[in-house]
Amino acid sequence: MNGFTESGLSDEAFGQAKGGLASFDAFPKTKQTYLTRGRNSSLWTATLILTCVYLAFSEISRWFTGTTTQNFSVEKGVSHDLQINLDIVVAMNCADLHVNMQDAAGDRTLAGDMLRKDPTSWSQWGKGKDVHKLGEGDDGLPGWEELWDVHDQLGAARKRKKFPKTPKLRGNPPDACRIFGSLEGNKVQGDFHITARGHGYAEFGEHLDHSSFNFSHQINELSFGPFYPSLENPLDNTITTTPTHFFKYQYYLSIVPTIYTDDASLLPLLETVNKNPSHPAKSIFYSPHAIKTNQYAVTSQSHAVGENYVPGIFVKFDIEPITLTIAEEWGGFLGLIVRLVNVVSGVMVAGGWAWQLFDWGLEVWGRRGKRRGESMGMLGGGFKASEKMSYD
């Protein structure tokens, strides 16, 4: 038995090295009389392991998702044009509608000549699962401040599509008009409006009968900048109906130029190109890693008006002098390893301390229980309180 028997079972010879590799033993053996069997901690160990797995999985998921940062800066670029993308259905005949746009620079655009008008039936619209009233639902009115995931935005921007075709009429005479297309305007405050023929503008021809007014409408698309039909905007797929003929709808839009990128290293270049739209690298905003678009917040007001007022649909927009940059970035793989090590070691150390405190508490509680059940006799001789002393 390692020389323990030959030494006369002496405690001094227990665990001592006898030369060779044993002399390098950094963990000397403990005497058997010093060993006490502890409590079973297998359940606590399994709990710590599950905790480590859960926290490690959360850390890895967060690393894959990345960190999203938002940065506001003053709009320094010199950009004169602003593309407006519109797709709206109004419950009136196309010949009875006028579409015009006017901006703060005084330029007036006959939008009706630049947009396409297709006769359609009002009953064919308003049936999609995404169609809703403005402000309907638990989320309220979405705006540019409700930031999407960068990957969702970049993925939606890659789906470059044209305006869908107008549904074919199914025997019913047309009683509505779909107005859609893109038009160019100045990048300044402005408004565009849809009114009835003979109201709001002086023109020759028959005056439209007031009983024909019906400005119920469905907005399929209203966006500013490059046309990305898959990007969601606050007024997309909204529908509203009017109870009277003379009704006025007003929408107030606050537009914020927004840049999305999933590569933080491109931020200096994106800022440079944004300041100078004619920069040779301007195509960076159409790359798979960055886009520039415009998001907006909207408020609406609608009410019935008298016959002395002009009914219709009026959209007023204002360009905010700021740029919102939303970037997604990831930490290095070495940083992920360091965080995982910290998480696992932290859980194990804290778990060890917790188990030791728990074990110590049980031991203290056990000692107190023993003291309450025993008392001291003469000369320190202990006996149980329930026992009776006997005398010879």
C-alpha positions in Angstrom: 0.0 0.0 0.0 2.6 2.5 -1.2 4.8 1.9 1.9 2.1 2.8 4.4 2.0 -0.7 5.9 5.8 -1.0 6.0 5.9 2.3 8.0 3.8 0.7 10.8 0.6 2.4 9.6 2.0 5.7 10.8 0.0 8.8 9.9 3.3 10.6 9.3 4.1 8.3 6.4 0.7 8.7 4.7 0.8 10.3 1.3 4.5 11.1 1.3 6.3 10.8 -2.0 8.9 8.0 -2.4 10.8 9.5 -5.3 10.4 9.3 -9.0 7.4 10.9 -10.7 5.5 10.8 -7.4 7.8 13.6 -6.1 6.2 16.0 -8.5 2.7 15.4 -7.3 1.1 18.8 -6.8 -1.9 17.4 -5.0 -0.9 15.6 -1.8 -3.3 13.0 -0.6 -5.7 13.8 2.2 -6.0 11.5 5.3 -9.1 9.4 5.3 -10.0 10.8 8.8 -10.2 14.2 7.3 -12.7 13.2 4.6 -16.4 13.7 5.1 -19.0 12.6 2.5 -20.9 15.7 1.3 -24.4 16.0 0.1 -25.5 14.9 -3.3 -25.2 17.9 -5.7 -26.0 16.2 -9.0 -29.3 18.1 -9.4 -27.6 21.4 -8.7 -24.8 20.6 -11.2 -27.4 19.7 -13.9 -29.1 23.1 -13.2 -25.8 25.0 -13.7 -25.1 23.1 -16.9 -28.6 24.0 -18.3 -28.1 27.6 -17.3 -24.7 27.7 -19.1 -26.2 26.2 -22.2 -29.1 28.7 -22.2 -26.9 31.8 -21.7 -24.4 30.6 -24.3 -27.1 30.1 -26.8 -28.5 33.6 -26.1 -25.0 35.0 -26.5 -24.5 33.2 -29.9 -27.9 34.3 -31.1 -27.2 37.9 -30.2 -23.8 37.7 -32.0 -25.5 36.4 -35.2 -28.2 39.1 -35.0 -25.7 41.9 -34.5 -26.0 45.3 -32.9 -28.2 47.9 -34.5 -27.2 51.6 -34.0 -29.1 54.7 -35.1 -27.4 58.0 -35.8 -29.1 61.3 -36.7 -27.1 63.9 -38.6 -27.9 67.2 -40.3 -28.7 66.8 -44.0 -25.7 68.2 -45.8 -26.2 66.9 -49.3 -27.5 69.0 -52.2 -30.3 67.0 -53.7 -32.9 68.8 -55.8 -35.2 66.0 -57.0 -37.6 63.8 -55.0 -39.4 60.9 -56.6 -43.0 60.3 -55.5 -44.5 56.8 -55.9 -48.3 56.7 -55.8 -50.9 53.9 -56.2 -54.4 54.9 -55.1 -57.9 53.9 -56.0 -60.7 56.5 -55.8 -64.4 55.5 -56.0 -65.0 57.9 -58.9 -64.7 57.7 -62.7 -61.3 58.7 -64.0 -62.8 61.5 -66.2 -64.2 63.2 -63.1 -60.9 63.4 -61.2 -57.9 65.9 -61.3 -54.5 65.1 -59.8 -52.1 68.0 -59.3 -49.0 68.7 -57.3 -47.5 72.0 -56.1 -44.4 72.7 -54.0 -43.0 75.5 -52.0 -40.8 76.6 -54.9 -43.9 77.5 -56.8 -43.7 74.8 -59.4 -47.0 73.2 -60.3 -47.1 69.7 -61.8 -50.0 68.3 -63.7 -49.6 64.9 -62.1 -52.6 63.6 -63.9 -50.7 63.8 -67.2 -47.7 61.9 -65.7 -49.6 59.2 -63.8 -51.6 56.4 -65.3 -55.3 56.2 -64.8 -57.1 52.8 -65.2 -60.9 52.5 -64.9 -61.8 49.8 -62.3 -64.6 48.6 -60.1 -64.6 49.7 -56.4 -66.0 46.3 -55.4 -62.7 44.7 -56.6 -60.7 46.4 -53.9 -60.5 46.3 -50.1 -60.5 42.5 -49.9 -56.8 41.8 -49.2 -55.7 40.5 -45.9 -53.3 43.4 -45.4 -55.9 46.1 -46.2 -56.7 48.1 -43.0 -57.9 51.5 -41.8 -55.3 54.0 -40.9 -54.3 53.6 -37.3 -56.1 50.3 -36.9 -54.6 47.6 -34.7 -52.6 47.5 -31.5 -49.5 49.1 -33.0 -51.2 52.4 -33.8 -49.7 54.5 -36.5 -46.3 53.3 -37.7 -43.7 55.9 -38.6 -40.1 56.3 -39.4 -39.2 56.0 -35.7 -40.3 52.4 -35.7 -37.1 50.9 -37.0 -37.2 47.6 -38.9 -34.5 45.1 -38.8 -31.7 46.1 -41.3 -31.8 42.7 -43.0 -35.5 43.0 -43.6 -35.1 46.4 -45.2 -32.2 45.3 -47.4 -34.0 42.1 -48.4 -37.2 44.0 -49.3 -35.2 46.5 -51.3 -33.7 43.7 -53.5 -37.3 42.8 -54.6 -37.4 45.4 -57.4 -40.9 45.2 -59.0 -43.1 47.3 -61.1 -46.6 48.4 -60.2 -48.9 45.4 -60.5 -51.5 45.3 -63.2 -55.0 46.6 -62.7 -57.6 43.8 -62.2 -59.8 43.2 -65.2 -63.4 44.4 -65.1 -65.8 41.5 -64.6 -68.9 42.7 -66.5 -69.7 45.6 -64.2 -69.3 49.1 -65.5 -66.3 51.0 -64.1 -67.2 53.1 -61.0 -63.7 53.8 -59.7 -60.3 55.0 -60.9 -56.9 53.6 -60.1 -54.2 56.3 -60.3 -50.6 55.0 -60.1 -47.1 55.7 -61.2 -44.0 57.7 -60.3 -43.4 61.4 -60.8 -40.5 63.7 -60.1 -40.8 66.8 -57.9 -38.5 69.2 -56.1 -37.1 68.1 -52.7 -38.9 70.8 -50.8 -42.2 71.1 -48.9 -45.2 70.5 -51.1 -48.5 68.9 -51.5 -50.5 67.0 -54.1 -54.2 66.6 -54.2 -57.0 64.8 -55.9 -60.1 66.8 -56.6 -63.3 66.6 -58.7 -63.6 68.0 -62.2 -64.6 71.7 -62.1 -63.8 72.2 -58.4 -60.7 73.9 -57.3 -59.5 74.8 -60.8 -61.2 76.9 -63.4 -61.8 74.9 -66.6 -64.1 74.7 -69.5 -66.7 72.0 -69.8 -69.7 70.7 -67.9 -69.8 71.2 -64.2 -69.7 67.9 -62.4 -72.9 67.1 -60.5 -72.3 67.0 -56.7 -74.1 63.7 -56.4 -71.2 62.1 -58.2 -68.7 63.0 -55.5 -67.3 60.0 -53.6 -63.8 60.3 -52.3 -63.6 56.9 -50.7 -60.2 55.6 -51.5 -57.6 52.9 -50.9 -53.9 53.8 -50.9 -51.9 50.8 -52.1 -48.6 52.6 -52.2 -47.3 56.0 -51.2 -43.5 56.3 -50.9 -40.8 58.8 -51.6 -37.4 58.1 -53.3 -36.5 54.9 -55.3 -39.5 52.6 -55.7 -39.2 49.6 -53.4 -42.7 48.1 -53.4 -41.8 45.6 -50.7 -40.9 48.2 -48.1 -43.7 49.0 -45.8 -44.9 52.6 -45.4 -47.5 54.0 -43.0 -50.1 54.6 -45.6 -49.6 51.4 -47.6 -52.8 49.3 -47.9 -55.0 51.7 -46.0 -58.7 52.2 -46.9 -61.3 54.7 -45.9 -64.8 55.4 -47.0 -66.8 58.6 -46.9 -70.3 58.9 -45.6 -71.1 62.1 -47.6 -70.4 63.6 -51.0 -68.6 66.7 -49.7 -65.8 65.2 -47.7 -62.2 66.3 -47.3 -59.3 64.0 -46.4 -56.0 65.6 -45.3 -52.7 63.7 -44.7 -49.7 65.4 -43.1 -46.4 63.7 -43.8 -43.0 64.3 -42.2 -40.3 62.7 -44.4 -36.9 61.7 -43.1 -34.1 60.5 -45.4 -32.9 57.1 -44.1 -29.8 55.0 -44.9 -29.7 51.3 -44.1 -26.5 49.3 -44.1 -25.4 45.9 -42.7 -21.7 46.8 -43.0 -20.5 49.4 -40.5 -17.2 49.9 -42.5 -19.2 51.5 -45.3 -20.4 54.4 -43.1 -17.7 56.9 -44.1 -18.3 56.2 -47.8 -22.0 56.4 -47.4 -21.8 59.8 -45.6 -19.5 61.1 -48.4 -21.8 60.0 -51.1 -24.8 61.4 -49.2 -23.2 64.8 -49.2 -22.4 64.7 -52.9 -25.1 62.9 -54.9 -22.9 63.0 -58.0 -20.0 61.1 -56.3 -18.6 58.3 -58.5 -19.5 55.8 -55.9 -23.2 56.8 -55.8 -24.2 53.3 -56.9 -23.3 52.1 -53.3 -26.9 52.9 -52.3 -28.1 50.3 -54.7 -25.7 47.6 -53.5 -26.7 44.5 -51.5 -25.2 46.1 -48.3 -26.7 49.6 -48.4 -29.8 51.5 -49.5 -31.1 55.0 -49.2 -34.8 55.6 -48.9 -37.2 58.0 -47.2 -39.4 57.0 -44.3 -42.2 59.2 -43.0 -44.6 59.7 -40.1 -48.2 60.6 -40.9 -51.1 62.2 -39.2 -54.5 62.5 -40.8 -57.6 64.6 -40.5 -60.9 64.1 -42.3 -64.3 65.9 -42.0 -67.3 66.9 -44.0 -67.3 70.3 -45.7 -69.9 72.6 -47.1 -70.6 73.1 -50.7 -68.6 76.3 -50.6 -65.4 74.3 -50.0 -63.4 72.0 -52.2 -63.7 68.3 -51.3 -61.0 65.8 -52.1 -57.9 64.1 -51.0 -55.0 66.4 -49.9 -51.5 65.1 -49.0 -49.1 67.7 -47.6 -45.4 66.6 -47.1 -42.4 68.2 -45.5 -38.8 67.2 -45.8 -37.0 67.1 -42.5 -33.4 68.5 -42.6 -31.9 65.4 -41.0 -30.6 62.1 -42.1 -31.1 58.9 -40.1 -28.4 56.2 -40.5 -29.2 52.7 -39.3 -26.2 50.4 -39.2 -25.9 46.8 -38.1 -22.5 45.5 -37.0 -21.1 42.4 -35.4 -18.3 41.8 -32.9 -15.3 39.6 -33.8 -15.3 35.9 -33.3 -12.6 36.2 -30.6 -14.8 38.6 -28.7 -17.6 36.0 -28.8 -15.3 33.3 -27.4 -14.3 35.6 -24.6 -17.9 36.3 -23.7 -18.8 32.6 -23.8 -15.9 31.8 -21.4 -17.0 34.6 -19.1 -20.6 33.4 -19.1 -19.7 29.8 -18.3 -17.0 30.6 -15.7 -19.3 33.1 -14.1 -22.2 30.7 -13.8 -20.0 27.9 -12.4 -18.2 30.2 -9.8 -21.4 31.8 -8.7 -23.1 28.3 -8.6 -20.3 27.0 -6.5 -20.6 29.8 -4.0 -24.3 29.4 -3.8 -23.9 25.6 -3.1 -21.3 26.3 -0.4 -23.6 28.8 1.3 -26.5 26.4 1.1 -24.4 23.6 2.6 -23.1 25.9 5.3 -26.6 27.0 6.2 -27.8 23.4 6.5 -24.8 22.6 8.7 -25.5 25.6 11.0 -29.2 24.7 11.2 -28.3 21.1 12.1 -26.0 22.2 14.9 -28.7 24.4 16.4 -31.1 21.5 16.4 -28.6 19.4 18.3 -28.1 22.1 20.9 -31.9 22.4 21.5 -32.2 18.6 22.0 -29.2 18.2 24.4 -28.0 19.8 27.7 -24.8 19.6 29.7 -24.3 17.5 32.9 -21.8 17.7 35.7 -18.2 18.3 34.6 -19.2 18.7 31.0 -20.8 15.3 30.8 -23.6 15.6 28.3 -26.9 13.8 28.5 -30.3 14.2 26.8 -32.9 16.3 28.6 -35.4 13.5 28.3 -33.3 11.1 30.3 -33.7 10.9 34.1 -30.7 10.7 36.5 -30.5 7.6 38.5 -28.8 7.3 41.9 -27.4 4.2 43.5 
